[in-house]
Amino acid sequence: MATQLSTAALHPAVRGRTFNLGRDLAIDNRDWLQRFAERAGWTGEVRETAAPAGSPLSSLDLRYPLLVDTGAFRIACSWSEPTPLAEALDRTLADERARSGGADGR
């Protein structure tokens, strides 16, 4: 996202225009979790539960994913993600494992 923001701030083709920024692949929360679990080699079970009362999450209605079309920005700037999704997930997992002392969460 940082490369999108810097491109949006500096690219002459976008001056004075408004764009949606985000990944080119619109996926919901369950799909994100599934992709991350697959990359981690995690085979556990995911159960949906309500957020605890008083939690900031309790006011969110995640039944409806927020989807935005980022195509206009991508075309105007000839922009695409610098890191493929699978690699980004792998890097995130490596960082999380390093922070947790190597525990893999399995």
Secondary structure per residue as TSV (DSSP state, phi and psi in degrees):
chain	resnum	aa	ss	phi	psi
A	1	M	-	360.0	-31.5
A	2	A	H	-62.5	-38.6
A	3	T	H	-68.7	-33.0
A	4	Q	H	-65.7	-45.2
A	5	L	H	-62.7	-43.6
A	6	S	H	-67.6	-37.4
A	7	T	H	-65.0	-43.8
A	8	A	H	-62.9	-32.9
A	9	A	H	-76.9	-28.3
A	10	L	H	-115.4	-20.1
A	11	H	-	-73.1	128.9
A	12	P	G	-64.9	-24.4
A	13	A	G	-71.9	-15.7
A	14	V	G	-107.6	-0.4
A	15	R	T	-54.5	124.9
A	16	G	T	79.4	3.5
A	17	R	-	-111.2	161.2
A	18	T	-	-116.2	133.7
A	19	F	-	-133.6	154.8
A	20	N	-	-85.3	136.2
A	21	L	-	-117.1	146.5
A	22	G	S	159.1	-176.1
A	23	R	-	-67.7	154.6
A	24	D	S	-76.9	-19.6
A	25	L	S	-102.9	110.4
A	26	A	-	-87.9	111.8
A	27	I	-	-130.1	151.1
A	28	D	-	-83.7	175.9
A	29	N	H	-60.2	-41.5
A	30	R	H	-63.1	-40.6
A	31	D	H	-66.9	-39.7
A	32	W	H	-57.8	-47.0
A	33	L	H	-62.0	-42.9
A	34	Q	H	-62.6	-45.0
A	35	R	H	-63.3	-42.8
A	36	F	H	-64.8	-44.1
A	37	A	H	-60.9	-42.1
A	38	E	H	-61.8	-44.7
A	39	R	H	-64.5	-31.7
A	40	A	H	-83.2	-11.1
A	41	G	T	75.2	20.9
A	42	W	-	-86.2	131.3
A	43	T	-	-119.8	19.0
A	44	G	-	-69.9	179.8
A	45	E	-	-102.9	136.5
A	46	V	-	-103.8	128.5
A	47	R	-	-121.2	132.9
A	48	E	-	-82.9	134.2
A	49	T	-	-137.7	160.0
A	50	A	-	-72.4	149.0
A	51	A	-	-68.1	148.5
A	52	P	-	-59.3	144.3
A	53	A	T	-55.6	136.4
A	54	G	T	86.5	-9.4
A	55	S	-	-73.0	145.0
A	56	P	G	-57.3	-27.1
A	57	L	G	-72.9	-21.7
A	58	S	G	-65.0	-22.0
A	59	S	G	-90.0	-5.4
A	60	L	-	-85.9	139.1
A	61	D	-	-107.8	95.8
A	62	L	T	-91.2	11.6
A	63	R	T	-68.0	-22.9
A	64	Y	S	-118.4	107.8
A	65	P	-	-68.6	146.5
A	66	L	-	-86.7	115.3
A	67	L	-	-117.6	133.3
A	68	V	-	-129.0	148.7
A	69	D	-	-94.8	117.6
A	70	T	-	-101.1	9.7
A	71	G	H	-61.1	-39.7
A	72	A	H	-61.4	-43.0
A	73	F	H	-63.7	-45.5
A	74	R	H	-61.2	-39.7
A	75	I	H	-71.5	-47.1
A	76	A	H	-59.9	-35.6
A	77	C	H	-108.7	2.3
A	78	S	T	50.9	47.5
A	79	W	-	-104.4	142.6
A	80	S	-	-146.9	163.4
A	81	E	-	-58.0	133.4
A	82	P	S	-74.6	-18.8
A	83	T	S	-128.0	123.6
A	84	P	-	-59.6	150.5
A	85	L	H	-55.1	-46.3
A	86	A	H	-59.3	-41.9
A	87	E	H	-67.1	-40.1
A	88	A	H	-62.8	-41.4
A	89	L	H	-64.6	-42.2
A	90	D	H	-61.9	-41.4
A	91	R	H	-64.9	-40.9
A	92	T	H	-62.5	-44.5
A	93	L	H	-61.6	-44.3
A	94	A	H	-60.9	-42.5
A	95	D	H	-65.3	-45.3
A	96	E	H	-63.1	-40.5
A	97	R	H	-66.1	-38.2
A	98	A	H	-65.2	-39.4
A	99	R	H	-69.5	-29.5
A	100	S	T	-95.1	12.9
A	101	G	T	77.7	24.0
A	102	G	T	93.1	-4.1
A	103	A	-	-64.7	135.2
A	104	D	-	-100.9	-1.0
A	105	G	-	74.1	11.7
A	106	R	-	-84.5	360.0
